[in-house]
C-alpha cells in the first residue's frame, strides 16, 4: 500500500496524474493520493505523514520543484521517498539536475498514463532497494 503526493500548480494536470495512478494495477493498492499546487504546502503535508512516492513539477508558484527535491533529500524523515519529476521543462540540463539532486525518474509532459505509472513503479523499487541496503 502506497501513499502518493502530487505537486503541480495545474489542477487539470493533477487530475490527469490522479487518474493515471488510480488505474495503474502495477502499482498495487494505492491507499491515498494527496495533491497540492504549492511546494510549501507539500512540505507541510510531508511533515504530517510519510509518502511512498512524491511527484513534483519543476515550475511551482512558490518554490522551484528542484529546490523542493533538495529540501526533501536533506530531511532525515523523507530522504528515501521515491521522487518523480514531471515537467514540460525537459532539456538535458533539467533532467541532469533533477537526477543529481535525487530524483528517481523524470517524465516529460505531455505523457501517457502508462509512462507515469512506470516511472512511479521504478522510483518505488529504487527507493525500497536503497532502504534495504541502508539497513
Secondary structure as GFF3:
##gff-version 3
##sequence-region A 1 135
A	DSSP	beta_strand	2	7	.	.	.	ID=ss1
A	DSSP	alpha_helix	11	22	.	.	.	ID=ss2
A	DSSP	three_ten_helix	25	27	.	.	.	ID=ss3
A	DSSP	beta_strand	30	36	.	.	.	ID=ss4
A	DSSP	alpha_helix	39	48	.	.	.	ID=ss5
A	DSSP	beta_strand	53	56	.	.	.	ID=ss6
A	DSSP	alpha_helix	65	74	.	.	.	ID=ss7
A	DSSP	beta_strand	82	87	.	.	.	ID=ss8
A	DSSP	alpha_helix	92	101	.	.	.	ID=ss9
A	DSSP	beta_strand	105	108	.	.	.	ID=ss10
A	DSSP	alpha_helix	113	134	.	.	.	ID=ss11
###
